[in-house]
Amino acid sequence: MAKKYDYEFKTMIVELLQSGQSVKSVSNEYGLNGSMIRKWRKCYEENIGGFTTTKELSEEQKRIQLLEKELRNVKLERDIFKKGGEHLLRERQVRYEFILSNKGYFPVGKMCKCMKVSKSAFYNWLKTKDIRKEKESLEYLKNRITVIFEESNQIYGSRRIQKSLERENIYYSRSYISFLMKKLGLKSVLRKKYILTTDSDHSYEVPKNILNREFTSSQLGEKWVSDITYIRIGNQWYYFTMVLDLADRKVLAWTLSDDMTTENTIYKTWLLAKKRRAITKHHIFHSDRGVQYASNTMKKLLGSNLKISQSISRKGNCWDNAVAESFFKTLKYECVYRHKFKSFLEAHYVIDEYIKWYNTKRLHSSLGYKTPLEVEQEYLNIKNKKVA
């Protein structure tokens, strides 16, 4: 014959569940069937702290049972408000979170009533909250991709956007970033051909290629490369000259001139670079075989300095000055080819803004997707530690 349990015992079992014990734990401790315990809990919650019974009760017993039920109900509401009253006037999301985190202690229906939300609304939120979070996460990702793309002036492709996100501790595969960029209609600017400007048809004697394609450096001011390229402004060609440090890939100096004389191209640019950064004892200054670099003016300027060794590319070997050539490609397709310059001032302003961004914010693959400014600071920190 099945064992019968009185009202007080059932109530005790349900209260143990409400205190945080699991059905399995109570079942093991009291030797009860798990399904029976769940049935008692359900009956208790549906009857707001009571149990149905087939035994006919006297009027006095009914009155006592009703009073006990009301007392338990009041105590339950008191405990709910004591623990979650601060959430009552807050947004629904917060109240739902409170109900979810306390459903092991209080009946869900009673908490919903106290928190002034319906059970169906709570269970609908519970069912869709993970989907909603996923959608919110996706929207945030799309927004960050768009912002990074626009902040790069529509230059960054999926690789650099992926690396930018990783700097924010947001990790996704490059293929997924590329997929989202296509959905968002974001496309990086395209490469175009650019004009080579080296005039190596001259009779000047040129130094040897000392750099020998060693494009890495562990010290600021140790190895600089330089080159000259054309930029069209209106109906005229102008000449862009730059000096770049191989240690941090920073463009130290640049000039824009309307002629290709040594004085208005590399001579002026070199002086600017020298003013902005000191050179090491065994400095190498490398360039292509252009007449400006092989001129007597530059030989005198560089040759009279005991710290400097001038290095010039071999004839027909553009790869000997690959870093400078690569920079010009980048400058052309990320900046110059996107504009039709009408005046010198316009061109100078646009290029100046681009190079400021290039030096301080653009992520460089050759630097492990750091900026030249970050790498420069790392070298300066190392130098300061050695001095200290």
C-alpha positions as CSV (number, residue, x, y, z in Angstrom):
1,M,0.0,0.0,0.0
2,A,1.3,3.4,-1.0
3,K,2.6,5.6,1.9
4,K,0.5,8.7,2.6
5,Y,2.1,12.0,3.4
6,D,0.4,14.7,5.4
7,Y,0.0,18.4,4.5
8,E,2.9,19.6,6.7
9,F,5.4,17.1,5.2
10,K,4.5,18.1,1.7
11,T,4.9,21.7,2.6
12,M,8.3,21.1,4.1
13,I,9.5,19.3,1.0
14,V,8.3,22.2,-1.3
15,E,9.9,24.8,1.0
16,L,13.2,22.8,0.8
17,L,13.0,23.2,-3.0
18,Q,12.3,26.9,-2.7
19,S,15.3,27.3,-0.4
20,G,17.6,26.2,-3.3
21,Q,17.9,22.4,-2.9
22,S,17.5,20.3,-6.1
23,V,14.8,17.7,-6.6
24,K,17.5,15.0,-6.8
25,S,19.0,16.1,-3.5
26,V,15.6,16.1,-1.7
27,S,14.7,12.8,-3.3
28,N,17.9,11.1,-2.1
29,E,17.6,12.6,1.4
30,Y,14.0,11.7,2.1
31,G,13.7,8.6,-0.2
32,L,11.0,10.2,-2.3
33,N,10.2,9.7,-6.0
34,G,11.4,12.7,-8.0
35,S,8.2,12.9,-10.1
36,M,6.1,13.0,-7.0
37,I,8.2,15.8,-5.6
38,R,7.7,17.8,-8.8
39,K,4.0,17.1,-8.6
40,W,3.8,18.5,-5.1
41,R,5.7,21.6,-6.1
42,K,3.4,22.2,-9.0
43,C,0.3,21.7,-6.9
44,Y,1.7,24.0,-4.3
45,E,2.4,26.8,-6.8
46,E,-0.9,26.4,-8.5
47,N,-2.8,26.6,-5.2
48,I,-0.6,29.5,-3.9
49,G,0.8,27.6,-1.0
50,G,-1.7,24.8,-0.5
51,F,-2.5,21.2,-1.6
52,T,-5.8,19.8,-2.9
53,T,-7.2,16.9,-0.8
54,T,-10.0,14.5,-1.2
55,K,-10.6,14.3,2.5
56,E,-13.6,16.3,3.7
57,L,-12.4,19.0,6.1
58,S,-14.4,20.6,8.8
59,E,-15.3,24.3,8.6
60,E,-12.7,25.0,11.3
61,Q,-10.0,23.1,9.4
62,K,-10.9,24.9,6.1
63,R,-10.6,28.2,7.9
64,I,-7.2,27.3,9.5
65,Q,-6.0,26.0,6.1
66,L,-7.0,29.2,4.4
67,L,-5.3,31.4,7.1
68,E,-2.1,29.3,6.8
69,K,-2.2,29.7,3.0
70,E,-2.7,33.5,3.3
71,L,0.1,33.7,5.9
72,R,2.5,31.7,3.6
73,N,1.4,33.9,0.7
74,V,2.2,37.1,2.7
75,K,5.5,35.7,3.8
76,L,6.4,34.7,0.3
77,E,5.5,38.2,-1.1
78,R,7.5,39.8,1.7
79,D,10.6,37.7,0.9
80,I,10.3,38.5,-2.8
81,F,10.0,42.2,-2.2
82,K,12.8,42.1,0.3
83,K,15.1,40.5,-2.2
84,G,13.8,42.1,-5.4
85,G,12.0,45.3,-4.5
86,E,14.7,47.5,-5.9
87,H,14.0,46.1,-9.4
88,L,10.3,46.8,-9.3
89,L,10.4,50.2,-10.9
90,R,13.2,49.3,-13.3
91,E,12.9,48.2,-17.0
92,R,11.4,44.8,-17.8
93,Q,14.7,43.3,-18.8
94,V,16.0,43.8,-15.3
95,R,12.9,42.3,-13.7
96,Y,13.1,39.3,-16.0
97,E,16.7,38.8,-15.0
98,F,15.7,38.9,-11.3
99,I,13.0,36.3,-11.9
100,L,15.3,34.0,-13.8
101,S,18.1,34.2,-11.2
102,N,15.6,33.5,-8.3
103,K,13.3,30.8,-9.8
104,G,15.0,28.2,-7.6
105,Y,13.9,30.1,-4.5
106,F,10.4,31.4,-5.3
107,P,7.5,30.3,-7.5
108,V,7.8,32.0,-11.0
109,G,4.1,32.9,-11.0
110,K,4.3,34.7,-7.7
111,M,7.5,36.6,-8.7
112,C,5.8,37.6,-12.0
113,K,2.9,39.0,-10.0
114,C,5.1,40.9,-7.6
115,M,7.3,42.2,-10.4
116,K,4.1,43.2,-12.4
117,V,4.9,41.2,-15.5
118,S,2.9,38.3,-17.0
119,K,4.2,34.7,-16.9
120,S,3.7,34.4,-20.6
121,A,5.8,37.5,-21.3
122,F,8.6,36.2,-19.0
123,Y,8.7,32.8,-20.6
124,N,8.7,34.4,-24.1
125,W,11.7,36.5,-23.0
126,L,13.4,33.4,-21.6
127,K,12.9,31.6,-24.9
128,T,14.2,34.4,-27.1
129,K,16.8,36.1,-24.9
130,D,19.8,34.2,-26.4
131,I,18.6,34.9,-30.0
132,R,18.1,38.6,-29.0
133,K,21.7,38.7,-27.6
134,E,23.0,37.2,-30.7
135,K,21.2,39.7,-32.8
136,E,22.5,42.6,-30.6
137,S,26.0,41.2,-30.8
138,L,25.8,41.0,-34.6
139,E,24.4,44.6,-34.9
140,Y,27.3,45.8,-32.7
141,L,29.8,43.9,-34.9
142,K,28.3,45.4,-38.1
143,N,28.4,48.9,-36.5
144,R,32.1,48.5,-35.5
145,I,33.0,47.2,-39.0
146,T,31.3,50.2,-40.6
147,V,32.9,52.7,-38.2
148,I,36.4,51.3,-38.6
149,F,35.9,51.3,-42.4
150,E,34.8,54.9,-42.5
151,E,37.5,56.0,-40.1
152,S,40.1,54.5,-42.4
153,N,38.6,56.7,-45.2
154,Q,37.2,53.6,-46.8
155,I,40.7,52.2,-47.2
156,Y,40.7,49.1,-44.9
157,G,39.9,45.7,-46.3
158,S,38.8,42.7,-44.3
159,R,42.3,41.9,-43.1
160,R,43.0,45.3,-41.4
161,I,39.4,45.5,-40.1
162,Q,39.9,42.1,-38.5
163,K,43.1,43.2,-36.9
164,S,41.5,46.5,-35.7
165,L,38.7,44.5,-34.1
166,E,41.2,42.2,-32.3
167,R,42.7,45.3,-30.8
168,E,39.2,45.8,-29.2
169,N,39.2,42.1,-28.0
170,I,36.6,41.2,-30.7
171,Y,37.7,38.1,-32.5
172,Y,36.2,36.8,-35.7
173,S,37.6,35.1,-38.8
174,R,38.7,37.2,-41.7
175,S,36.3,35.3,-44.0
176,Y,33.3,36.2,-41.7
177,I,34.4,39.9,-41.7
178,S,34.6,39.8,-45.5
179,F,31.2,38.3,-45.7
180,L,29.7,41.0,-43.4
181,M,31.5,43.7,-45.4
182,K,29.9,42.4,-48.6
183,K,26.4,42.4,-47.0
184,L,27.0,46.0,-45.7
185,G,28.2,47.1,-49.2
186,L,31.7,48.1,-47.9
187,K,34.5,47.8,-50.5
188,S,38.1,48.9,-50.1
189,V,39.5,51.3,-52.7
190,L,41.2,49.5,-55.6
191,R,44.8,49.5,-56.7
192,K,45.8,51.3,-59.9
193,K,49.0,51.5,-61.8
194,Y,51.4,54.4,-61.1
195,I,54.1,56.1,-63.0
196,L,57.8,55.3,-62.4
197,T,59.9,58.4,-62.1
198,T,63.5,57.3,-61.8
199,D,65.9,59.1,-64.2
200,S,68.9,56.9,-64.1
201,D,70.2,58.1,-67.5
202,H,73.0,60.2,-66.2
203,S,76.8,60.1,-66.0
204,Y,77.2,60.5,-62.3
205,E,79.2,57.8,-60.4
206,V,76.9,56.0,-58.0
207,P,77.7,54.4,-54.6
208,K,77.3,50.7,-54.0
209,N,74.1,49.0,-52.8
210,I,75.1,48.8,-49.1
211,L,71.6,48.2,-47.8
212,N,71.4,45.0,-50.0
213,R,67.6,44.6,-49.3
214,E,68.1,44.4,-45.6
215,F,64.8,46.2,-44.9
216,T,64.7,45.7,-41.2
217,S,66.2,47.7,-38.4
218,S,66.2,47.6,-34.6
219,Q,67.2,51.2,-34.1
220,L,65.5,54.5,-35.0
221,G,67.7,56.6,-37.3
222,E,69.8,53.6,-38.5
223,K,68.4,53.0,-42.0
224,W,66.4,55.5,-44.2
225,V,65.1,55.0,-47.7
226,S,63.9,57.6,-50.1
227,D,62.3,58.0,-53.5
228,I,60.5,60.5,-55.8
229,T,57.3,60.1,-57.7
230,Y,54.9,62.1,-59.9
231,I,51.6,63.5,-58.8
232,R,49.3,65.3,-61.2
233,I,47.8,68.6,-60.1
234,G,45.5,70.2,-62.7
235,N,47.3,69.8,-66.0
236,Q,50.8,69.8,-64.5
237,W,53.0,67.2,-62.9
238,Y,54.5,67.8,-59.5
239,Y,57.2,65.8,-57.7
240,F,56.7,64.1,-54.4
241,T,59.8,63.2,-52.4
242,M,59.9,61.3,-49.1
243,V,62.3,59.9,-46.5
244,L,61.1,56.9,-44.5
245,D,62.8,55.1,-41.5
246,L,62.9,51.3,-41.9
247,A,62.7,50.8,-38.1
248,D,59.2,52.0,-37.6
249,R,58.2,52.7,-41.3
250,K,57.4,56.3,-40.4
251,V,57.5,58.9,-43.1
252,L,59.9,61.4,-41.5
253,A,59.6,64.1,-44.1
254,W,58.1,64.8,-47.5
255,T,58.0,67.6,-50.0
256,L,56.0,68.5,-53.1
257,S,57.7,70.6,-55.8
258,D,57.0,71.8,-59.3
259,D,60.5,70.8,-60.6
260,M,62.8,67.8,-60.2
261,T,65.9,69.7,-59.2
262,T,68.0,68.2,-56.4
263,E,67.6,71.3,-54.2
264,N,63.8,71.3,-54.4
265,T,63.4,67.5,-54.0
266,I,65.7,65.3,-52.0
267,Y,68.0,68.0,-50.6
268,K,65.1,69.9,-48.9
269,T,63.4,66.6,-47.8
270,W,66.6,65.3,-46.3
271,L,67.2,68.4,-44.2
272,L,63.6,68.2,-42.9
273,A,64.1,64.5,-41.9
274,K,67.4,65.2,-40.2
275,K,65.8,67.9,-38.2
276,R,63.0,65.6,-37.0
277,R,65.1,62.6,-36.1
278,A,68.7,62.0,-35.2
279,I,70.8,59.4,-37.1
280,T,73.0,56.7,-35.7
281,K,76.8,56.4,-36.0
282,H,76.5,53.9,-38.8
283,H,73.6,55.4,-40.7
284,I,72.6,54.1,-44.2
285,F,70.7,56.3,-46.6
286,H,69.4,54.3,-49.5
287,S,67.6,55.4,-52.7
288,D,67.2,54.4,-56.3
289,R,69.6,55.6,-59.1
290,G,67.9,58.9,-59.7
291,V,70.0,61.8,-60.9
292,Q,69.0,63.8,-57.8
293,Y,70.5,61.2,-55.4
294,A,73.7,60.8,-57.5
295,S,74.2,64.5,-57.9
296,N,77.3,66.3,-56.5
297,T,75.1,68.2,-54.1
298,M,73.9,65.0,-52.3
299,K,77.3,63.4,-52.5
300,K,78.8,66.4,-50.8
301,L,76.0,66.5,-48.2
302,L,76.1,62.8,-47.3
303,G,79.7,62.1,-48.0
304,S,81.1,64.8,-45.7
305,N,79.2,63.3,-42.8
306,L,81.3,60.6,-41.1
307,K,78.1,58.9,-39.7
308,I,76.5,58.3,-43.1
309,S,77.0,55.7,-45.8
310,Q,75.1,56.4,-49.0
311,S,73.5,53.3,-50.7
312,I,72.0,53.2,-54.2
313,S,70.0,50.5,-55.9
314,R,71.6,48.4,-58.7
315,K,70.7,49.3,-62.2
316,G,67.4,47.6,-63.3
317,N,66.7,46.3,-59.7
318,C,63.6,48.1,-58.4
319,W,63.3,45.5,-55.6
320,D,66.5,47.1,-54.1
321,N,64.3,50.0,-53.0
322,A,61.1,47.9,-52.5
323,V,59.9,49.6,-49.3
324,A,59.9,53.0,-50.9
325,E,58.2,51.6,-54.0
326,S,55.6,49.9,-51.8
327,F,54.9,53.2,-49.9
328,F,54.3,55.0,-53.2
329,K,51.8,52.3,-54.3
330,T,50.0,52.7,-51.0
331,L,50.0,56.5,-51.2
332,K,48.7,56.4,-54.8
333,Y,45.8,54.0,-54.4
334,E,44.8,55.0,-50.8
335,C,45.0,58.7,-51.4
336,V,46.2,60.3,-54.7
337,Y,44.1,58.3,-57.2
338,R,40.9,59.1,-55.2
339,H,41.2,62.8,-55.9
340,K,41.5,65.1,-58.9
341,F,43.7,67.9,-57.5
342,K,42.9,71.3,-58.9
343,S,45.5,73.3,-56.9
344,F,48.8,72.8,-55.2
345,L,47.3,73.8,-51.8
346,E,44.5,71.3,-52.1
347,A,47.0,68.5,-53.0
348,H,49.4,69.5,-50.2
349,Y,46.5,69.5,-47.6
350,V,45.1,66.1,-48.6
351,I,48.5,64.4,-48.8
352,D,49.5,65.9,-45.4
353,E,46.3,64.6,-43.7
354,Y,46.9,61.2,-45.3
355,I,50.5,61.0,-44.1
356,K,49.5,62.0,-40.6
357,W,47.0,59.2,-40.6
358,Y,49.5,56.8,-42.1
359,N,52.1,57.5,-39.4
360,T,49.8,57.5,-36.4
361,K,46.7,55.3,-37.1
362,R,47.2,53.0,-40.1
363,L,48.0,49.4,-39.2
364,H,51.0,48.1,-41.0
365,S,51.3,44.4,-41.8
366,S,55.1,44.7,-41.8
367,L,54.9,45.9,-38.2
368,G,52.7,43.1,-37.0
369,Y,49.6,45.3,-37.5
370,K,50.8,48.1,-35.3
371,T,51.1,51.8,-36.3
372,P,54.4,53.5,-36.9
373,L,53.7,55.7,-33.8
374,E,53.2,52.6,-31.6
375,V,56.5,51.1,-32.8
376,E,58.3,54.4,-32.5
377,Q,57.1,54.6,-28.8
378,E,58.3,51.0,-28.2
379,Y,61.8,51.9,-29.4
380,L,61.9,55.0,-27.3
381,N,60.8,53.1,-24.2
382,I,63.6,50.6,-24.7
383,K,66.1,53.4,-25.2
384,N,64.9,55.2,-22.0
385,K,65.2,52.0,-20.0
386,K,68.8,51.5,-21.1
387,V,69.6,55.1,-20.2
388,A,67.9,54.7,-16.8
